[in-house]
Amino acid sequence: MSQNRTSTDFPGSSPTGGQTGTSGQTSSPSSTSERPSSGIGATGTGPSTGTATALAQEYGTKISEAATQAKDYVSDKMTVVGDKIKELQNADLAEITENAKDYARKNPGQAILISAAAGLLVGLILRGRR
């Protein structure tokens, strides 16, 4: 039984020992310095090293962009939270209580879920202090 190996079996190698291009055609190395590496114990810069570097740069760029977007999103939300805190500091406690009661009357299901979540958080905080 013969074993046919594809280029996916060993990175950088093909069944005939040459390098495969993007078109799938096999070409033989043009000089002794361009020998395909088997990926096992290979040193130097082979096809897999260039690919890894390109992938690392691509993913580094994507991560950098995602971090920038996350930073912008968080800073926007922090601005909104800061504005709400200033509004609450300037608001009357009786007015806040009335707004909360009106909200609970209009949305009883959400009010119950919010109060349950708040109770759970308070319980976890108090339990952690023991």
N, C-alpha and C positions, 0 to 999 in steps of 0.2 A: 504494500500500500504506500503510495507516495504522499508526501505532505506538501500541500500548496499553501504558502504563507502569503498573506496580502500585506500591503504597506502599513496596515493597522497593527499587525503582529509585532513589528519592530519599528519604532519611530525612525524615520530617515532612511529606511531601506526598502527595497522592492524585491520581488521574487527573482529578478535577474541580477541583482547586485548593484544596479545603477540607481540614480535618483529619479523620482517621479516628479513631474511638474504639475501645474494645475490642470492641464488637459488630460492627464492620466497616461501620457506617453512616457516611455522609459528612455532615458538618455544615459550614455556612459560618461563617467567623469572625464573632463578634458585634460586634467593634469593630476599628478600624484598628490597634490595638496588638497584636492577636492574629493577625497574619498568619502563615501557615505559612512556615517557612524551608526552603530547598532543601537545606541542608546544605553548600553550596558558598559559602564566603566569608561565611557568616552571622555576625552579631555579636550579642551580648546573650545572654540566657538563653532558648534555644528548647527544644523537646521533647527534643532529643538531649543537651543539657547536663544537664537534670534526670535523664535516664536514666543518663548517664555518672556523675553524682555518686552516684546510688543504687547503681549497680553497684560503684563504688569503695568505698563504705561497706560494702556487703555482703561484698565480697572482703576488705576490710581486717579485718572482724570474723572471717571464716573463718580468715584467716592468723594473727590474734592468738590465736584459740582453738587452732589447730594448734601454734603456738609454745609456748603454755602447756602443752599436752599433751606436747610433745617435751621441754620442760624438766623436767616431772614424771617422765617416763619415764627420762631421763638421770640425774636425781638419785637415783631408786630404784636404778638399775643401779650407780651409783657407790657407793652404800651397800653393795650386795651385794659389789662388787669389793673395797671397803675391808675388809669382814668376812673375805673369803677371804684377803686379804693378811695380815691379823692372824693368821689360822689358820695360814698357811704360815710365818710368822715364829716361831710358837710350836711348830711341828711338828718332829719329828726327821727328818733327811735320809734316814736308812735307812728310816723308815716311808713317806715319800713315794715313795722308789724302789720299794719293795715294792708300793705301791698302783698305781704306773704299770705295773709288770710284770704284775700281775693284770689290769689293764684291757686291756693289749695281748694277753694270752692269751684273754680273753673276747671282745674285739672287734678282730680282726686287721686287718680292712679299714679301719676308722676310724683305727686306730693308724698304718697306713701313710699314709693321707691327711693326718693331722695332722702326721706327721714330714716329709712332702713339703712341706707348706705352710710349716712352720717352716724347713726348709732353703732354700726359695725366698726367704723373708723375710730370712734371714741373708745369703744370696747377694746380694740387692739392696742390703742395707745396706753390705756390704763393697765392692761394686762402686761405690757412690756415694761412698765415701771416697777413691777414686783420683783 
